[in-house]
Amino acid sequence: MRFVSVASLDDLRHLERFRGGVLVLKHSPRCSISQAAHHRVQKWMESQSAGQVGLINVLTERELSRQLAAEWSVEHESPQVLWQNADGSVHHTSHFGITAEWLNSLN
């Protein structure tokens, strides 16, 4: 797995799927909690064989972050991981809830 920078909602549609859905990390490079969450996701990705994680920098892509929150009907948070399943349902967590265990629970 690898991170792919996302700059538009259309970019999300082109990501390789993770378990049939779209996986996104909203991240602020200025925030130490966000840096820790980024690191946890990166470590988890090392054990995964396929897919991409969309990476949204909430500082440079603030409008996109808000658009995604509105389109997927979730409250904006940072750091935040969102997964839109193939059926359109959205699962999300933020801050210290971003763990390998949570990511592994997605199906």
Order of alpha helices (4+ residues) and beta strands (2+ residues): beta-alpha-beta-alpha-beta-alpha-beta-beta-alpha
